[in-house]
Amino acid sequence: MADERRYWAFLVRLWSVHHDGELVWRASAENVHTGERHAFADLTGLFDFLRAAVAEEPATPGQMKGGCEKNRVLGDWKLNCESR
């Protein structure tokens, strides 16, 4: 059986804001291969996004280009990957 490795690289940013008198965390995740950025109103949204990314079935060899699958849909988030 071939070793099927997968690799994702995201730049994750976290910052706090005051909302209705409470301190809440905001986040963004940027795919370093495509530049696509996703914003999250809370950490739960960020964690759900990352869980969905790693839960997907491994790509076949023709699908992976520069660490990115073409036209992958993850729940409500779409990663627009280029064919390289």
Backbone hydrogen bonds, N-H to C=O, Kabsch-Sander energy under -0.5 kcal/mol:
donor,donor_aa,acceptor,acceptor_aa,energy
4,E,2,A,-0.8
5,R,3,D,-1.0
11,L,30,E,-2.7
12,V,10,F,-0.7
13,R,28,S,-2.5
15,W,26,R,-1.9
17,V,24,V,-2.7
19,H,17,V,-0.6
19,H,22,E,-3.2
22,E,19,H,-1.6
24,V,17,V,-3.1
24,V,22,E,-0.6
26,R,15,W,-3.3
27,A,40,F,-2.1
28,S,13,R,-1.9
29,A,38,H,-2.3
30,E,11,L,-2.3
31,N,29,A,-0.5
31,N,36,E,-2.8
32,V,9,A,-2.4
32,V,30,E,-0.6
35,G,31,N,-3.1
38,H,29,A,-2.2
40,F,27,A,-3.1
46,L,42,D,-1.3
47,F,43,L,-2.8
48,D,44,T,-2.5
49,F,45,G,-2.1
50,L,46,L,-2.4
51,R,47,F,-2.6
52,A,48,D,-2.3
53,A,49,F,-1.9
54,V,50,L,-1.9
55,A,51,R,-1.3
56,E,52,A,-0.8
63,Q,60,T,-1.9
64,M,60,T,-0.9
65,K,63,Q,-0.5
65,K,68,C,-1.9
68,C,65,K,-0.8
70,K,63,Q,-0.8
72,R,69,E,-0.8
72,R,79,L,-0.6
74,L,72,R,-0.5
74,L,77,W,-3.2
75,G,73,V,-0.6
77,W,74,L,-2.9
79,L,72,R,-1.9
79,L,77,W,-0.5
80,N,78,K,-0.7
81,C,79,L,-1.1
84,R,82,E,-0.5
